[in-house]
Every structure is written in structure tokens, then in C-alpha cells.
Amino acid sequence: MDLDFSDNFMVKGKFSLKDFSTEYKGKLTKDDGVRLLQYEKAKLRELQEKLYADGSQSLLIVLQAMDAAGKDSLIEHVFGGVNPQGCHVTSFKTPSTKEYSHDFLWRHYMALPAKGMIGIFNRSHYESVLVCKVHPEYNLKEKVWDSPKQFNKKFWENRYESIRNFEKHLASNGTKIIKIFLNVSKKEQKKRLIDRIDEQEKNWKFSMGDLPERALWKEYMKAYEEAINETHDKNAPWFVVPADDKWFARVAAIQIIIDALEEMDLKFPVLSAEDRKDLQTAKQTLEKE
């Protein structure tokens, strides 16, 4: 059974969405996947502890997807067992007035994980080349440009370059980056949106704004394809994970994350001979109480 999800779903060379299925077609069953997820969650917790103890690196996980692709539930199921003191989730919504008063990367710098920490971006700096590419007029809120006509090919090339430089800088300074695109089909999104309407406890998840965005599906897929092609790098790789089955997306994502942590060659601190001697002295003091 081939379970090398990091290799299977990593973007290599020129990226085309048609080469990546939204469905998992392997031999792993849902029951096996649920059991595997529990096993991998224990491994993830151990690696997180080692990351925290090592204290020399951090891990940034970027999650991008269309609405209803399962980002929130993936975070809940994959990271439900880690120590919350060592993991932080940032969900990026529409920028605030304060955030618009800075460059488009500023708020993302502010949310980066410190050394020893795992940071999860639920949506990210990529919104500036995704939703803002589908709706270029949104860029006018940055108050640098006067007309959408200014958002030409050179403008987007500069945005991609800024993102590449941002990620290169992070990678050069101890932050491991993995970027996961949950690849859900338009058909499955429709089913999930209808579920949000039919199931009362899910009504709060539905937004009327989801429908106009769904109508722009082709434009979004083109934007994703271009963004991934422009920003895939060995130091900040993209993984395109089939997301029509939530249980599988979770298993694939946790294995990709675990592989990334294991590549970091993390180590628990080793005490010096003097420190070990101090520990024994402390032990003797405690035993005499």
C-alpha cells in the first residue's frame, strides 16, 4: 500500500490542476484512515515536543482552499492532540483598516511562529494573488493605486516575487514552510454548501457570499494554478491534496506535516557534565526534605 503522501502530492515541475485528482483513488479504507490518523496524532505530538525543546527552528503550515473544502475541520482533527502552548492558528479574514495601512505581507509577518513553535495559516498571504486576482479592485484599498487597470502582468509578477522573497527569507532563518492546497471539486463543494443549509447546526457556516464566489470557480482555479506555479520551491513546497473525502485529506496532511518535522533533524537538548552534576545535587536536596 503506497502511503508516501508527501511524494505523491508534492508539486514537481510545471503544475496543472488537471493532473491532480480531487478524489483519493488508493487502497486505504476510511476505517484504516481513521485509525492511522490517531496513530499519527501521537507521533505529531512527540515531534512537536521535540521542536519546542530544540528551540532552533519553527514550522509554518499554509492552508489554502476554496470555501467548504475542510480547512477548519482539518485543523481540528489533525492538531487536536498537540500541546496548545506550542501551536498557534491564525485565520486571515478581510484585512482591517490598520492592516491595509501597511504592505500586504505585514500582517503575515506579525503572525509568524517563533522558534520552537508550529504556526498554521488558515488562508494566508496567498489571498493577495488569489481572491485579489479574481477581484483586482480589492487592491485599491491599499491606497497605492488609482485604477484596476494598473494591475497588469508586471503587478502580479511583483506580487509573486514578493511572496517568493518572503518565503526564502523565512526558510533562510529557521522556518520550515509547507503549503497545502485542499483540492475539492465543484461538485463536492455544492454538496457541502447544501448540507450547511439543510443541517440546522451548520447554518452558521453558510454565507450568501459563497454563491457569487462559487460562480467564479474557473477564475479561482486559474489563479491557484498560476500562484502555485509561480511560488513552488524546494524550500517552500506546495502539496495538492485530494479533499473530496475529508478523512483522507486529514491523513495525507498529517503525514506531510510529520515528514516535514522529521526532515528538520530536531534534537532534545543535551546537558553538559556540569549541568548533570547540578541535577544530582538538586535531587539530593529534594530527597533530604
N, C-alpha and C positions, 0 to 999 in steps of 0.2 A: 504493500500500500504506500503510495507516494504522498508523503506529508511534508515535503520541503516547500512550505508555502512562501518562504522568503524568496526562494529562487523562482518558484512558479509565477509569482505575481509581481516581481520587480520589473520595472520598465527597463528595457535594454534597447539601445539604438533608437531609431525613429519610432515614435509612438502613434498608434492608430487605435481608436476605441473599438473598431470592428474586430480587432484581433483579441479583444478581452471580453469574455462572456460575463453576463450578469448572473448566470446560474452556475452553481457548483455541480460538476458532472463526474466527480470522482467516486471512489468506493466507500468513503467514510459515511456511516449512517448517522442520523440525528442522535440516536441514543448513545452511540460511541462518541460523538462530538460533545455531548453534554458531559459525559464522564471525563473526556480528555480536557475539557475546559477547567473542571475542578482540579485536576492534577496540575495543569499548567499554572493555575492561580497560585498554588502553593509555591511553585518554582519562582513565579514572578515576585512574590513577597520576599523570598530569600534573596533574590538578586537586588531588589530594591533596598533591602537592609545593607547589603554589601556596597551598593552605590553610595548610600548615606554615610557608611563608616569610612569608605575610601576617601570621599570628600574632594576628589580632584577633578571630577567631571560631572556633567549633567546630561539629561536626556530630554529632548524636545520632540513630542509627538504631535504632528499636524494632522487633523482630521478634516477632510473636505467631502462634501456630498450634496446632492440635491435634497430638497425637503422630503422628509419621511423615509430617508434611506437607512436610518437606525443609528445615527451618531450618539444620541443621548443614551439609548439602551446599551450600546456597545460599551460606553464608558462605565456605566453602572455594573454590567456583568463582568467586564474584564478587570476593572480596578476595585471591585467591591471588597477584595480581601487584602489590599495593601494598607500599610500604615498611613493614615491621612496626613500625618506630620511630614511625610516625605514626598507628597504628591499634591499638585495643585492644578485645578482645571480652570481655564479661562474661556468663557463663551463670548465671542465677539459679535455684538449686535451693530446696528447702525451707529456710526461714530457720533459722539456728543459734540457740542459746540467747542468745548475745550480741546477735544481730540482733533477736530477739524482745523484748529488754530496751529497745529504742528504738522510736520510732514507725515505721509501716510504710514510710515513704519514706526512712528514714535510710540503709539500705544502698545505695539507689539514688543518693543524693547522693554517697556515697563513691566510686561508680564512674563519675561523670560525666567526660566528656572535657575536658581542659584546652584552652585556646585553641590553635589550630593543629592539633588532633587530631580524628580520627574515632573515635567511640565506638559500639560495637554492643552492644545489649542483646538477648541470646538469652533470651527471656522477660523480664519486666520488672515495673515497679510495677503493671502491669495484672493480674498474678496475684491481687492483693488484691481485684479486682472480677470475677474470672473463677472460678478454682478455689475461692477463698474464698467466692464467692457460691453456687456449686454445693454446697460443703461449708462452710456457715457456722460449724460447730463449730470449724473451724480457727482462727477469730478469737479463741477463748477463750485461746489460747496467748499472746496479747498481755497477758493478766492485767489487763485493764481492765474486762472484762465478766464476768458470772457465769452467764449463760444464753444459748443461741442465740435465745431469744425476744426478746432485746434488739436483735437485728439486723433491725430493721424498715425501713420505707421511708425514714425520716429518716436512719438509719445509713448506708444506701447513697448517699443524696443527699450526705451529708457526705463520703463517700469520693470520689465523683466530683468534688465541689468541690475537695477537697484536690489531686487529680490535675490538675485544670484550673489551679489556682493555681500548682502546682509547675511545670507546663509554661509557663505565662505568665511566671513569674519567669525561667526559663531563656531563653526567647525574648527577653525584655527585656534580657538581659545577655550577648548574643552567641552563644547556642547555637541553631543551626538544628535543628529537630526534624522527622523524618519517621517515620511509624508504618506499618508494613506488616503486614497480616494475610494470611497464605498460606491461601487458601480451598480446602481439599481436601475432596473428597466422602467420605462414609462408605464408599462402595463402593471407592474408591481406597485409603483407609486400610486397609481389610480386606486388600486385595491386598498392600500393603506389609508389614503385620504378618505375613502368611503367608510372605512372602519372607524375613523375618527368622528365621523358624523353619526354613524349608526350606534356606536357604543357610548353611552352617556358619560362614563368615566373618562373617556378620551376626548370629549367635546372641546375641552380647554386647549387641546393641542392644535385644533384646526383654526386656520386663519383664512379669511376671504382673499387675502393677498396671495395665497398659494396658487389660486387658479390662473391669474394673469401670468405668473412666473412659469407655470406649467405649460402655458400656451407658447412660451419661448424656448421650449425644450431643445430644439435644433441649435438655436443660438448659444445656449449654455453648453451643449456638448462640443460645439466648435471651440468655445472659449476654454473649456477644460483641456481639450486636445492640444491647443496652442500653448497654454500655460505649462502643461506637463512637459511638452517637447522642449520648451524654452528654459525650463528650470530643473530638469532632471540632471543629477550629478552624483558621482560616486560618494561624495561627502554629504549629500542631502538627497538620497534616492526617493523616487516615487514607487509606491506599491498600489496596484489597481486590483482591489479585492471584490469578487462577486458578492453582491449584497441582497439578492432576491430572497435568500434564506438567511435570516438573522443569526440563527445558531451557528451557521458556518462562518459568516463574516467575523463573529466573535472569536472562534477558534483560530482562524487564519491570522487575525490581528494580534492575538496574544502571542502566537508563535513568532511572528515578525518582530514584536517588541522584545521577546526573550532573546532571540538571536542577536538583536542589536546590543542588548545589555551584555551578553556573553562575549561579543566582539570587543567590548571595551576593556577587557582584561582587568577587571576590578579585583581589589585585594583588601582584606581586612588589615588594619594597621598592625605592625609587628613591634612589640615593646622592646626597648633596649634592655640590656642587662641591669642597668641601674633602676629602670622603671619596674622591672620584675622584682628586684630586691625590695623596692618600696612597697610593692603589693604584699609581699610576705610580711613585712613589718606591720602594715595595716591590718593584715589578717591576725597576726599575733596580738595586736592591741585589742581587736574586737573579741577575740577568744578569751581574753583576760577579764572582760567586763562581767 
